[in-house]
Structure formats: C-alpha cells, structure tokens
Amino acid sequence: ATKKANEVMAHAYSHLYGIPTTGLRFFTVYGPWGRPDMALFSFTRAILAGEAIPVFNHGHHKRDFTYI
C-alpha cells in the first residue's frame, strides 16, 4: 500500500508543478538496512550455523539481488 501511495503522491505532485517523475520499485534488495527475513540473510545465517539451505523448484529458481 505504501508503494502505491508513493506513486499516487508523485503523480499528483508531477501534475501540480509540471515536474516529470519516475518511480522505481526494487525487489530482493540487501544491504546494511536490509530486512532480516530476506533470503540472503537467512541463507547466510544458515551457512554460518552449519545448517542446510532450503532449495525450491529443484534448484532452478534464479534471482537477482540489488545492493542498497
């Protein structure tokens, strides 16, 4: 809901003041302020603890990560 609200506010601001806007939605991000429930953090935690990493889709799943 907050992403959509941001887009609506940017759209309104753009039309009010004639300033072009561009919105970006990043998925699977990591970095110092990353969410601890994301895959990269849980994988790292499992590796350091000597635990198995859950693998889905028979290992054929691919994902790009963006450092923020």
C-alpha positions in Angstrom: 0.0 0.0 0.0 2.8 2.4 0.7 4.4 1.9 -2.7 1.1 2.7 -4.4 0.6 5.7 -2.2 4.0 7.0 -3.1 3.2 6.6 -6.8 -0.1 8.5 -6.4 1.6 11.3 -4.5 4.4 11.6 -7.1 1.8 11.6 -9.9 -0.2 14.4 -8.2 3.0 16.4 -7.5 4.1 16.0 -11.1 0.8 17.3 -12.4 0.6 20.2 -9.9 4.1 21.5 -10.5 4.8 20.2 -14.1 7.8 18.2 -12.9 8.4 14.8 -14.5 8.7 12.0 -12.0 10.0 8.4 -12.3 9.4 5.8 -9.7 11.5 2.7 -9.1 10.4 -0.5 -7.3 13.3 -2.6 -6.1 12.8 -6.2 -5.2 15.2 -8.6 -3.5 17.4 -5.9 -2.1 20.1 -6.3 0.5 22.5 -4.1 2.4 23.1 -2.6 5.9 19.4 -1.8 6.3 18.0 -5.0 4.7 15.2 -7.0 6.3 16.5 -10.0 8.2 13.8 -12.2 6.9 15.0 -11.9 3.3 16.6 -14.9 1.6 20.2 -13.6 1.5 20.2 -13.0 5.3 18.6 -16.4 6.1 20.9 -18.2 3.8 24.0 -16.6 5.4 22.6 -17.3 8.9 22.1 -21.0 7.9 25.6 -21.3 6.4 27.2 -19.9 9.4 25.2 -22.2 11.7 26.1 -25.2 9.5 22.5 -25.8 8.6 21.0 -26.8 5.2 19.6 -24.1 3.0 16.1 -24.8 1.7 16.1 -25.2 -2.0 12.8 -24.8 -4.0 11.9 -25.5 -7.6 14.5 -28.3 -7.8 17.3 -25.7 -7.7 16.2 -24.0 -11.0 15.0 -20.8 -9.3 17.1 -17.7 -10.3 17.0 -14.3 -8.6 18.9 -11.1 -8.9 19.8 -9.1 -5.8 20.3 -5.3 -5.6 22.7 -3.8 -3.1 21.2 -0.7 -1.4 
